[in-house]
Amino acid sequence: TPARVPTTPGAAATTNNTTSVAMSASFGLACAARPCMAAAAASHSLILRRCQSGRMAAPARAAHVIHHHTVSASAAEGGGGVARRRCDSGSAAGIASSSSSCATAAAATRRGYGSSSAGGVATHGKKKGGFLGELANIAAEAEKAEEAGNRVEFTLPLAIEMYPSGKLRAKNKPVGVFDAELARLAAAMFELMYATEGVGLAAPQVGVNYRLMVYNEAGEAGEGKEVVLVNPTITKYSKSLDMFEEGCLSFPKIYADVERPTSVEIEAQDVTGAKFKLVLNNFEARVFQHEYDHLDGVLFHDKMAPEVKATVQGNLDELVAAHPAGGGPPGL
């Protein structure tokens, strides 16, 4: 009988003969054109779009084109204008500029609306006045609200998601709200973990797709050390590796060897939002890495060597057959 194992251990902008506003479609900014009153027309035309990273992005700056001649500016590469943003990092930064001789992004910078840089526009953390400044303030506040708006949602009682449940592969959101509900979820996860004889449990394993995990090496209530990690990240892995038999609450009665680093350095938050760092070694490091994988949609059989996985493939196929609602073909 094995010892207790970690079981869950741009777009073109064209002005007419009156007045218009250069815009970048990638930022979702649309401004109506009115003679010499372009700024006034924008009060109803701001659109915030969500980047691929899931955070709200909006034009941090826009360059007004005030001209009484026909001017055409393109946001394509080269040409008279350029629009850039960094959606991969989720930051709402960008530059919209035009080749118009009357108004450019540089002119907007000189008027105190911000300073441009290779990555976009820097606001220096100050609220700006004027139309462009107001847009920047709205964008910054929307991004901050998005970051802080991820309040965990769950329903009690909790239940273990069995492989191949889609919840185990789904993207997990960072936790942004640290309240009594978050603490209540962590407590309920510990209760279920002990009841199912586990030593660790990740939120997606109970159908809650947020970056939260709990563990206790002892696996017994009242013994050992209970650890709650919110939004954890690994900052360093040891070079030394070891092989150890693991199990998982989402894969009942399946045990197999998995190789992992023997030590990790991590950063995380507790249920109050306080940030801290830890160095984890040996079995605790293994439990953590197993649960951390769950937060990335990685399952322990993904880490098995091919010859090891082959020994449990029949068991995996049986789980798929027993839980067809989870989706995925046998051998997934």
N, C-alpha and C positions, 0 to 999 in steps of 0.2 A: 504494500500500500504506500503510495508516494506521500511524502510530507506535504503539508498544505502548500499549495502553489499559488502564484498570483492569478487568481481565477478571473479577474477582469483587469489580474494586474496588467477768304476760305470758301466754305460755301460762298457763292458770289454775293457781293453787296453792291447795288447800283443806285446812285442818287439821280434825282430828276433835276429840273432847272430851278428847283427851290431849295429844299434842304433835306438831308437824310442822315442816317446813322450807319456807320460800318458795323457789321455784326458778324459773329462767328456762329454758324449753325451748330458746331460741336459743343458749344456751351449752352445752347438752348436759349439764347437771348434774341428777342425779337422786339424791335422798336418801330413804331409807326412814324411816318414822315409827315411833318407839318412845316410850313414855311417859318424858318428861323426859330422854331420852338421844338426841336427834336428832344431835348431833355424833358420837357413837360409831357411828352407823349409816352414816356417809358413807364409811367406809374402803374400801368395795367399789363405790361408786356414782358415781365420777367418770368422765365420758366426755369425751374431747377430740375436738373436731370440727374439720374443716378449712374455713376460710373460702373465699370465692370467690377471694381472692388467692393461695390455695395454702398459706398458713401456718397453723400450728396455733393455734386459738383456744380458750380455756377460760375459765370464769368466774373473773375476778380476785377477786371477792368475792361472797358470798351472805349474805343477811340471815336469821338464824334467827327463826322465829316460835314462841315458847314461850308457849302459851296453853292454858287449860283450857276454852275456849268455842269454838264453831264459828266459824272465821274464813275468809273467802274473799278471795283477792287475785288480780287479773288483771294479766297483762303486756301487755295491749292498751293503746293510747294512752289517757291519762286513767285514770279509775278509781282503784282502791286501790293499784296497783303499777305499776312501770315497769321495763323491761329495755332497756338500750341497749348497743350495741357498735359498734366501727368496723372492719368487715370490709374496707372498701375499702382501708384502709391496711395491713391485715394485723396490726394490733396487738391483742393480747388484752386488751381493756379493757372494763369494763362495770360496771353497777350493777344489782343486783337488790334491790328494796325492797318492803315491804308496808305496808299501812295499819294493821296490827295495833298496838294501843296498848301491847303488851307489849314488842315488839322491832322495831326499824327499822334501815335501813342507817345512819342517823345514829347510832343507838346503837352499832352495830358500830364506826363510826368513833371514837366517844368511847372505846371500849374499847381503841383502839390498833391496830385491824385495817387501818387505811389511811385516806386522806383522799379524799373524793369531789371530782370536778371535772366541768366540762361534758362532757368527753370520756370520762369513765369514772372509774376509781379509780387514784390514784397510789400506788405502793408505795415510792417514794423510794429504790429500789435496795437496800433492806434486807430481810433475811429476817425474817418475822414469826412470832410464836409463836401457839399456839392453832389451832383447827380452820380458821378462815377464813384465817389466815396460811399454814397448810400448803397450802391450795388455791392461794393466790396464788403460793407458791414453786414448786409443781408446774407451774402454768401458765407462769410465767416460764422455768423450765428447759426445758419442752417447746418453747416458742417459740424459745429460743436453739438447742436441738438441731436444730430444723427448719431454721433459717437456716444452720447450719453443716453440715448433713447432705447437701448436694448435691455428692456426689463424681461427677466425670465418668465416664461409662462408654462404652467404645468397643471396637471390634474392628479389629485390623490384618490385612491392609493396608486403608488407607482408599480410598474410591472416590468420585468426584464424583456427587452426586445431580443427575440431569437433570430439567429442567422437563418436566412439571408435578408432580414428586414432592411428596407431601404433607409431607415433611420440610422443604421450603422455606417452607411456610406455618404449620408447627406452632409452638406457643409454646415459647420457649427459656428454660430455668431459669437463675437466677443461679448461678454457681459458688460453692460454700461451702467446699470442701476444696482446699487448695493443697499438693499433694504431688508426688511424682516422676511419678505417672501423668499429671497435668496437664501437666507439662513435656514428657513423652514424646509426648502428643497434639499439643502445639504444634510440636514438632520434626517429627513425621510430617506435619503440615499444611504446613509449609514445604517439605518434600521433595516432596509431591504438587503443591504450587503451582508449584514450579520445573519439575517434570516436564511440567506441562501449560501452561507458558508464561504463567502468571498473575502478577499483581503483588499480589494480595490474596486471602484465602480466609477465609470465616466457617465456624464449626463446623457449623451446620445444612447447609451445602453438602456435608459429608461424612457426613451422617446423624446427627450428634451435636448434639442440641438443647439446647445450653448457650450462655451469653452469652460467647463467646470468639472472637477474630479474630486473624489474623496478616497482616502485609503487608510488602513491601519494594518501594519505588518502582522500584528498578533491575531487579527481576524476574530477577536472576541470583544464584546462590549464590556467596558470597564477595565480592560487590559490594554497594554501597549499605548501607542500614541496616535490619536486621530488627527489626520491632516486634511485640510480643505485647501485646494488650489484653484484660484479663479484666473482665467486668462494666462496660463503658464506658458513660458517659452524656455527653450533649452539654449544656453549660451555657450556651452562647451561639453564635448564628449571626451571620455578618456580613450587612450589608444588601446588599452588592454581590453580584451573581450573574454566572455565565458559563455558556455552552453549550459542551459538549464531547462528542465521540463516545466512547461507552462500549461495552464488551462484558462478557460474564460467562461463567465456566467452565460454569455450569449451562445456558447458552444458546449452544451452540457455533455459530460462524459467523454470529452475529447482532450487528450493530453499529448503534447509532443515537445521535442527540444527546439528551443529558439536561441540563437546567439545574439548577445547584446553587449554594449560597453558596460564595464563594471562600475563606472562612476559618471555622473553628470552634474553640471552646474546649471542652476535654473533661476529664473526670475518669475514672480507671480504676485497675485494680490490675495488678501484674505476676504472674508465675507463683508468686511467693512470698507473694502477698497484700498486698504493700506498695502503698499508695495514692499516686497522683501526678496531676499536672495537666499538660496540654500545650496549646499553641496551634498549630494546623495550618493551613497556607496552601497555596493553589494546588493543584497536582496531588496532593500528599499529603492535603490536605483532601478532595479528591474521592474518592480511594481509600478513605479512612476512611469517608466518608458512604455510599459504595456498600456496604461491608461492614457498616456499622452498620444499614443498612436490612434486611439479611438477618437480623440478630438480632431485628428486629421483624416478621419475616415479610413484609417489603415487597420486591418485586423491581423490577429497574431499568426494566422496561417499564411498571410502575405510574406511574413518574415522567415518562414520555414525554408530550409534547403529543399530542392526538388525531391530528393530521395526521401526526406522526412515527410514532406507533404503527401507523398504517394502512399505512405502507411496509414494516413487518416482520410484519404480521399473518399473511401466508401462511407465513412461517417458523415462527411460533409454532404455527400449526395443524399443521404438519408434525412438530414436536416432540411435540405431544400424541398424534398418530397413531403416532409411533415409540415412545412410552413410555406406553402406555395404563394401565399399573399406577399411574402417578402420579395418575390421576383428574382430573376436571375437564373441562368441555366445551371445544371449540376456542374460542379467543379469550379464555380465562380470564386 
